[in-house]
Amino acid sequence: MTGDDAEELAVEQALALVGGRNQTRGRADDQARDRADDQARHRADDRTGDRMGDQTGNQAGDQMPHNQNPGAPADPHPAPCTTPSPSPALPWDRARAVAARAGRGGPLAVVRLPLDRALGHVLAEPLAALTDLPSFDTSAMDGWAVAGPGPWTYEEGVSLLAGVGGSPAARLPDGTAVRIATGARTPADTTAVIRSEHAHVDEARGLLSTRRPVVTGQDIRPRGQECRSGDELVPAGTVVTPAVLGLAAAAGYDALPAVPRPRVDVLVLGDELLAAGLPHDGLIRDALGPMLGPWLRALGAEVSGPRRLGDDAEALREALTSSDADLIVTTGGTASGPVDHVHPVLAALGAELLVDGVTVRPGHPMLLARFAPDGPHLVGLPGNPLAAVSGLLTLAEPLLAGLAGRPAQDAYRALVHADVPGHPHDTRLVPVVHRAGRAGGRDHVAPLRYNGPAMLRGIAAADGLAVVPAGGVRSGTEVEILDLPWAPATPWTEGCFT
């Protein structure tokens, strides 16, 4: 079987898990294991530069007891699994597709949220107008409502104000005028509204004239100009922004049908991590705990405070079984070292591994698991900070988009200035910053320095990640770009980071 066939078989197995098909693999699985051994050998040559949390692409996708019920009691100290060969890692784009499909795997829940609580949620249904907008003819300006040709007589001290004047039965006879405020209902038979600055009032004669020609309908907002009752204003899947809230209120809504935000628990693993103070005595600061919550919220999730568990298999098992979140995100422990407990605990709990390693650098030991056909998911991130960001954007972002009913991020390509080296076999994700073209040149992205798996200095200056194929790209070519959640709001450039 060719290399392409091997890749397709691996993808089919992962997609079968996404669809809830937990089947016996048989001879095809044996063939996949043989091919995985070859892939594992070439990945092993590239491990030494990464931290323990990002050291290996050899995750044990076949280590799960497939006949165990999800959530069943487990050995409190699960031993490392002894399955002889791992599942092959998925290509980066296939892994993202599996995560996106997993997020869309079930029907979306719908809740009705008051307008003051709906911001940032996703509309579960199209938003249809409950009334015409505007619901009656209104004045677009402060001025005078007039009927027929001028000059017009008017009654001193009489005016129409928004909300208090101009009943539907009120009529304006030809040759007359009445003061009117912006937003007030125009009387029946109104020809036009004359702006205050264009009007001339002869108080002695009680006459109004205009300094400009009058066009029928000028400065009147006719009923239904913006929409008619029943018109679709925005489609399902739209993120509720402040402007959507205003439109919904104008169209008659007090509450909106929305998809609940996915609930996420963050578990930080590692005995070497400090929650405060300077690194010392082989201990390092936890960079992921402070970073992941805000990042996940930017992706539309409700996130609990991070829990620090250390390297403790029993604490991890208890945290997983007691969580009621839609998604659990772990950091570190996804490799196969002596204190990497994520795989054994997932296997003991009967979790399905949908993605077990991705051919991407940094971050290849990332994984995606599911605890039941319709149960919560787990995204296992490597422990190195930039490797964890890679896993976040590869697996968590498309998964959360599906769970929240959000549209997937649109893929696009941008010109890159500067050669970007690639990995011999795997995709690379490289922090970049967008820059405007000069003197008629095209807009482009510039790769940033400090892009090692343990570094955050580059991603802190970035507004996107370039998806660099194996072998790298040359300056002047186009690469796929993943936008970061704050990309439109980044006003500064990369400075010393290029």
Secondary structure, 3 states (H helix, E strand, C coil): CCHHHHHHHHHHHHHHHHCCCCCCCHHHHHHHHHHHHHHHHHHHCCCCCCCHHHCCCCCCCCCCCCCCCCCCCCCCCCCCCCCCCCCCCEEHHHHHHHHHHHHCCCCCCCEEEEHHHCCCCEECCCEECCCCECCCCEECCCEEEECCCCCEEEEEEEEECCCCCCCCCCECCCCEEEEECCCCECCECCCEEEEHHHEEEECCCCEEEECCCCCCCCCEECCCCCECCCCEEECCCCECCHHHHHHHHHCCCCEEEEECCCEEEEEECCCCEECCCCCECCEEECCHHHHHHHHHHHCCCEECCCEECCCCHHHHHHHHHHCCCCEEEEECCCCCCCCCCHHHHHHHCCCEEEEECEEEECCCCCEEEECCCCCCEEEEECCCHHHHHHHHHHHHHHHHHHHHCCCCCCCEEEEECCCECCCCCCEEEEEEEEECCCCCCCCEEEECCCCCCCCCHHHHCCCEEEEECCCCECCCCEEEEEECCCHHHCCCCCHHHC
